[in-house]
Amino acid sequence: MTMEKKKTVIEVRDVSKTFYNREGDHLVVDHLNFNVYENEFVVLFGPGQCGKTTVLNLIAGLELPTGGEVVVNGEKVVGPSPSRGMVYQTTNLFMWYNVMKNVEFGPCVRGVKKAERRKKAQYYIDLVGLTGFEKHFPVKLSGGMQQRVGIARAYCNEPDIICMDEPFGHLDAQTRYLMEEEVDRISASEKRTVVFVTNNAEEAIYLADRIILLHNCPTSVHREYLVNLPRPRNYVAPEFLELREQITKDMDDTIG
């Protein structure tokens, strides 16, 4: 991927974030700078509690910086927007809604007519492999299936940017591998700019066009990697294993 030929969609400009509480000030993000480009799949990678989720929330507009600015499509982020969809580690589904109603929720809130939003929701339900489960409630679905609903719901609102915060962190290993394959397939079919948070090196390499390794808290960019491996990627290919070893070593350096 040649970044200089891509449109810049997200600009994180000298961003800092401090949280204030009774115990004192806690600097989580420290003069952070990076760009994300149109239809790029960027993974924010780093050790646990390094500030990855805070950075994602700043991009989504769920948090505001205490210094610097986040700019999306030329406009400063001042709060949440339908143009930036979120997929969380916990699915945050509406448990009293069935799959169809969960997926069509965004277009419904925006006033899209029922027939149109149902057609759109059905497309994304089919895309994530949940055809036949439209009337099922979340409690009747497995964890992986619930995450599929969350992904379909995010895409159905047709945002420019999809933010994913460790969406497979709570899944068992087998389901996690399956969901990684599904996200790779969906991303190829539905081009979006995606910012994905994980602390799993294999997951980062499998999914990313580019990996941004963040330094331990307070976080800043430690190193970036272009992942020029063919898709679908092979977890045991020599090039994959070599990059995993390098990234793991570099992450250890951020902790030390």
C-alpha positions in Angstrom: 0.0 0.0 0.0 1.5 3.3 -1.1 0.3 5.8 1.6 1.3 9.0 -0.3 -1.3 8.2 -3.0 -4.1 7.7 -0.4 -6.6 10.2 0.9 -6.0 11.1 4.5 -9.1 10.4 6.5 -7.9 10.6 10.2 -5.3 12.9 11.5 -4.2 12.6 15.1 -2.3 15.8 15.7 0.0 16.1 18.7 -2.8 14.7 20.9 -2.5 14.4 24.7 -5.1 13.1 27.1 -5.0 13.5 30.9 -7.7 12.1 33.2 -8.3 14.0 36.4 -9.5 12.4 39.6 -9.1 12.7 43.4 -5.9 10.6 43.4 -4.3 13.1 41.0 -3.7 13.6 37.3 -3.1 10.6 35.0 -1.5 11.3 31.7 -2.5 8.5 29.3 -1.7 9.9 25.8 1.4 12.0 25.3 1.9 14.1 22.1 0.6 11.4 19.8 0.8 11.8 16.0 -0.3 9.6 13.2 -2.6 9.5 10.1 -5.0 6.9 8.8 -5.8 6.7 5.1 -8.9 6.0 3.1 -10.0 2.3 3.2 -6.9 1.4 5.2 -7.1 -1.2 7.9 -4.9 0.1 10.7 -4.3 -1.8 13.9 -3.4 0.0 17.1 -1.2 -2.5 18.9 0.6 -2.4 22.3 0.7 -3.9 25.8 -2.4 -4.0 28.0 -3.4 -0.7 29.6 -1.1 1.3 27.4 -3.8 3.7 26.2 -5.0 2.0 23.0 -8.7 2.2 23.9 -8.4 5.8 24.9 -6.8 6.6 21.5 -9.7 4.8 19.8 -12.3 6.7 21.9 -10.6 10.0 20.9 -11.0 9.1 17.3 -14.6 8.1 17.8 -15.3 11.3 19.7 -16.3 9.5 22.9 -13.4 11.3 24.6 -11.9 14.7 23.8 -8.2 15.5 24.0 -6.7 17.8 26.6 -4.1 18.8 24.1 -3.9 18.7 20.3 -6.7 17.6 18.0 -8.2 14.7 16.1 -9.4 15.6 12.6 -11.6 13.4 10.5 -12.2 14.2 6.8 -11.0 17.7 7.4 -13.2 18.5 10.4 -12.1 18.6 14.1 -13.7 15.8 16.2 -15.8 17.4 18.9 -18.1 14.4 19.8 -19.5 11.2 18.5 -20.8 11.0 14.9 -22.8 8.5 12.8 -19.8 8.7 10.4 -17.7 6.7 12.9 -19.1 3.3 13.9 -18.0 1.4 17.0 -17.7 -2.3 17.7 -16.9 -3.1 21.3 -15.3 -6.0 23.1 -18.6 -6.4 24.9 -21.2 -6.5 22.2 -23.5 -3.8 23.7 -26.5 -5.3 21.8 -30.0 -4.4 22.8 -31.0 -7.6 24.5 -34.8 -6.8 24.1 -34.3 -6.5 20.3 -33.9 -9.5 17.9 -31.1 -9.6 15.4 -32.9 -7.7 12.7 -33.9 -4.9 15.0 -30.4 -4.6 16.4 -28.8 -4.4 13.0 -31.4 -1.8 11.6 -31.2 0.4 14.7 -28.9 3.1 13.3 -30.9 3.6 10.1 -34.1 3.5 12.2 -32.9 6.3 14.4 -31.9 8.3 11.3 -35.5 8.0 10.0 -34.8 5.6 7.1 -38.1 4.1 5.9 -38.8 0.5 7.1 -38.6 -1.2 3.8 -35.3 0.4 2.9 -33.7 -0.2 6.3 -34.9 -3.8 6.4 -33.3 -4.5 3.0 -30.1 -2.9 4.1 -30.1 -4.8 7.4 -30.8 -8.1 5.6 -27.8 -7.4 3.4 -25.4 -7.1 6.3 -27.0 -9.9 8.2 -26.3 -12.1 5.2 -22.8 -10.7 4.9 -21.8 -11.7 8.4 -23.3 -15.2 8.0 -26.4 -14.9 10.2 -29.0 -15.6 7.5 -31.9 -17.4 9.3 -31.2 -15.8 12.7 -33.1 -12.5 12.0 -35.7 -13.2 14.7 -33.3 -14.6 17.3 -32.6 -12.6 20.5 -29.0 -12.1 21.6 -29.4 -14.3 24.6 -29.9 -17.3 22.2 -26.7 -16.5 20.3 -23.1 -17.6 21.0 -20.4 -15.0 21.7 -19.1 -15.1 18.2 -22.6 -14.7 16.7 -23.3 -11.8 19.0 -20.1 -10.1 17.7 -21.3 -10.7 14.1 -24.5 -8.8 15.0 -22.4 -6.0 16.4 -20.3 -5.8 13.2 -23.4 -5.9 11.0 -25.0 -3.2 13.1 -21.9 -1.0 12.7 -21.7 -1.5 9.0 -25.5 -1.0 8.5 -25.3 2.6 9.6 -22.8 3.1 6.7 -20.1 5.0 8.6 -17.0 6.2 6.8 -14.9 4.8 9.7 -15.3 1.6 11.7 -13.6 1.6 15.2 -13.1 -1.8 16.7 -12.0 -2.1 20.4 -10.6 -5.6 20.9 -13.8 -7.1 19.6 -12.6 -10.7 20.0 -10.8 -10.4 23.3 -13.4 -12.4 25.2 -13.8 -15.2 22.7 -12.2 -18.6 22.9 -9.2 -19.2 20.6 -11.0 -21.2 17.9 -13.9 -18.7 17.6 -11.3 -15.8 17.6 -9.5 -17.3 14.6 -12.8 -17.7 12.8 -13.9 -14.1 13.5 -10.5 -12.8 12.3 -11.1 -14.6 9.0 -14.6 -13.2 8.9 -13.5 -9.6 9.4 -10.8 -10.1 6.8 -13.5 -11.3 4.3 -16.0 -8.6 5.2 -13.3 -5.9 4.9 -12.5 -7.1 1.4 -16.2 -7.0 0.5 -17.2 -3.7 2.2 -14.4 -1.2 1.9 -14.2 1.1 4.9 -11.5 2.8 6.9 -11.0 0.6 9.9 -9.1 1.3 13.2 -8.8 -1.9 15.2 -7.4 -2.2 18.7 -5.7 -5.4 19.9 -2.8 -6.6 22.1 -2.6 -9.9 20.1 0.4 -9.8 17.7 -1.0 -12.6 15.4 -4.4 -10.9 15.2 -2.7 -7.6 14.3 -0.6 -9.1 11.5 -3.5 -11.2 10.1 -5.8 -8.2 9.7 -3.7 -5.1 9.3 -2.5 -3.1 6.3 -0.5 -1.2 8.8 0.3 -1.7 12.5 1.0 1.2 14.8 2.9 0.0 17.9 2.1 2.3 20.8 4.5 2.9 23.7 3.5 1.9 27.2 1.4 4.5 29.1 1.6 7.4 28.6 1.3 6.3 25.1 2.9 7.6 21.9 3.9 6.0 18.6 6.9 3.6 19.1 7.1 2.2 15.6 5.0 1.5 12.5 4.9 -1.6 10.2 3.5 -2.0 6.7 2.1 -5.5 6.4 2.7 -6.4 2.8 1.7 -10.1 3.1 -0.8 -11.6 0.6 -4.3 -12.3 1.8 -5.7 -14.5 3.2 -2.7 -14.7 5.4 -1.1 -17.8 6.7 -0.3 -17.8 10.5 2.6 -20.2 10.0 4.2 -18.7 6.9 7.9 -17.8 7.5 7.3 -14.1 6.7 4.3 -14.0 9.2 6.3 -15.6 12.0 9.3 -13.3 11.3 7.1 -10.2 11.6 5.4 -11.6 14.7 8.8 -12.2 16.4 10.0 -8.6 15.5 6.8 -7.0 16.7 6.8 -9.0 19.9 10.4 -8.0 20.6 9.6 -4.3 19.9 6.6 -4.4 22.2 8.8 -5.8 25.0 11.0 -2.8 24.5 8.1 -0.4 25.0 7.5 -2.0 28.4 11.1 -2.0 29.5 
